[in-house]
């Protein structure tokens, strides 16, 4: 994952290095212990996938990308 870009409304844009055809899920956490899926899983169509995360009201937010098993 590249450094996230904060957009004008406070949303975050992520560029994720991916493998075409594999599925990925973005997750967020406030404490690095409990992780919550954000949005729906995406299937990569190229080597970089761009996704947007809505602005959070939490004082801090951590992000991670999980590669999911293909169905």
Secondary structure as GFF3:
##gff-version 3
##sequence-region A 1 71
A	DSSP	beta_strand	5	6	.	.	.	ID=ss1
A	DSSP	beta_strand	12	17	.	.	.	ID=ss2
A	DSSP	beta_strand	23	29	.	.	.	ID=ss3
A	DSSP	beta_strand	36	43	.	.	.	ID=ss4
A	DSSP	beta_strand	48	53	.	.	.	ID=ss5
A	DSSP	beta_strand	62	68	.	.	.	ID=ss6
###
